[in-house]
Amino acid sequence: MTDTEYHRLLGMSRDAFADLESHLVERTDDGRTYCHVPDYRRGVERGTSLIDGTVVRGFPKVPRTLVLSEGVPERFADQPGDRIAVEEKLNGYNVRVVRLDGERLAFSRSGMICPFTTRILERLVDLEALFEQYPEAMVCGEMIGPENPYTAHDYPDVDSIAFRAFDWRDRESGEPLPVETRRERYDTFDVPQTRLFGQFEVDAAAAEIRRIIEELDAEDREGVIMKSPDGTAQLKYTTSAANQGDLAYAFSLPFDYGQPFMFRRLIREGFQSIEWDESDAVARERAHELGEAILLSMRETIDTVDAGEPVGERHTVRASHETVDILLEHLEGQGLTIEIEDDRREDGDRVCTFLKVTRSTIDKTRNYLDGHIVKE
Amino acid sequence: MTDTEYHRLLGMSRDAFADLESHLVERTDDGRTYCHVPDYRRGVERGTSLIDGTVVRGFPKVPRTLVLSEGVPERFADQPGDRIAVEEKLNGYNVRVVRLDGERLAFSRSGMICPFTTRILERLVDLEALFEQYPEAMVCGEMIGPENPYTAHDYPDVDSIAFRAFDWRDRESGEPLPVETRRERYDTFDVPQTRLFGQFEVDAAAAEIRRIIEELDAEDREGVIMKSPDGTAQLKYTTSAANQGDLAYAFSLPFDYGQPFMFRRLIREGFQSIEWDESDAVARERAHELGEAILLSMRETIDTVDAGEPVGERHTVRASHETVDILLEHLEGQGLTIEIEDDRREDGDRVCTFLKVTRSTIDKTRNYLDGHIVKE
């Protein structure tokens, strides 16, 4: 791979690009070779891909606040007179879709082409007209729903899997469209979008968001993304339901999830409880739910391993026979161990339930159950 | 410092000692210079000190099991016919006392001379006759009670601070006395000891220990240490009260305690809940207590920082004016920031309450409260 074009497309010096190059990972998809930046690096977004002489910019990390009343004004201090847009943050997986050589390709957060998402999107949303008119567009959105190979979560209006656009950026530069323009354009092209709760004055936003978060929490939904009108400044905040859901999931696979992942979610609960000025009784109730998220999911996993059953991340997908095959191959290509638990045809589709086996949790849990001595 | 004697005393080759030497830390106590091994190193126990041409061996790490029914037989498999001793594990700080040049010195777990412990021990226990008869002895025990500069915990029979012997080892080699000999000798010298719950056949021990642990748990005590009759093989197991007490403490200073410290205690709760075959209702009760230990202590800390008050580890000590001075100097010498909160005389003693200020928790909590943006 030559840097003659890439360093210019990335807006980097030749030297900076030379430094980046050693962190690039090469992949192949469907006979096509490309490179991506799987980890965040100086000067370029994590998940940026270099492919066919062009750049597909990674989706920028969205910062978070633990305290709305202070964090929102802090983050949007440059936009004092502006109204920030508050949109729903959905619990699924982030995908960016671009058109290259007439072909629509879906990229994962880390910058890999996901052959499953690329194929399933074709039946979920028609992006033909959009790319015809805006060939350089990068359609950014969330893949949500229960039949989902990465992050499954139930939404009342999604039976299997669905796409919801939440951003529109320039493929090469990563520059976003202003929020209103973006929403209008997606409307024009009939592309489903995440909900817009409203646009609020910076100083009034925290109170509004708290009300929104309480509603989302009651519906077991994830949270909100706030954006400056021009789309450049972003901030996220999540519900207790999301924190606790993540904790339950992480503690069901305690030796495969990172401890910082767990710790951060515990900390968020503490700050939310304080900002919401919870009474002792309400805080105690939150504490009980938190404890259950941790302990009960751990118990279930230990019991499962004790019974000699495998544990891991269980997913169901519904697609053509070939698309499912390609997905399983893609996952195994990433070093995952996949166990197929159910595989059947339904209405012309293949419906496959599989387990991404989490070896560390199985092995460590088994060891402890066998009386393995801990030298800690 | 020359290695001519030390490598022989440690039973190491000259080369192995040369390797160790670069990990030694030099300290001064009361005009005396010595070296110790603050972290565990190959071939020598953590906390080993080289002082005045002799070796004070570190106290070995006591391994732990998460599952009594399997871990106990596993650990004591070499002693099939033997009865293992079960003694109480007390919640305080580990100390080793030796006599060097006629002077009794108390060493911390990491091998530092603790000038406070050295002095306060003189009024707690008379070791004169013991060292007269056994000059090479290393008296190992726990400093417990509420007026304690390191680990304060209430015990019904301790008003201020007390010493309880739990081991007797050769100073140089670290070899322990058999359990029965040790207990008899300490009895002879009138040295207070940790409780011996009994000696049990290996195969019956787990059931007995579970009964003991349930009693200790109800009394908010820490746990047990099991030992082979010769004192060489050890194993520990702790109560849920101890796990949850540690978690509450750690989450009251969440950015100063290591995440592995927290994680390990959560995991222990999971395995204990499963081994004890808890019903859903009992497990839920445990989960609620666990959640309270985490969230309520975090809330208290966030509230304290929000009010502009410092947080940290609060301790009270009762000793002579000079001993308290020396303690505070010793703590500050280790880089700790000490704030004295109360300092008065009572019955000829100085009673001093101080805070070891935990900077990370204060700073990070303050930052988050101020709306600091998290890029995680």
Interface residues (C-beta under 8 A of the other chain):
Chain A: K61 P63 R64 T65 L66 V67 S69 E70 G71 V72 P73 E74 R75 L235 F251 P254 Q259 P260 M262 F263 R264 L266 I267 E269 G270 F271 S273 I274 A283 R284 R286 A287 H288 E289 L290 G291 E292 I294 L295 L296 M298 R299 I302 D303 D306 Y368 L369 D370 G371 H372 I373 V374 K375 E376
Chain B: K61 P63 R64 T65 L66 V67 S69 E70 G71 V72 P73 E74 R75 L235 F251 P254 Q259 P260 M262 F263 R264 L266 I267 E269 G270 F271 S273 I274 A283 R284 R286 A287 H288 E289 L290 G291 E292 I294 L295 L296 M298 R299 I302 D303 D306 Y368 L369 D370 G371 H372 I373 V374 K375 E376
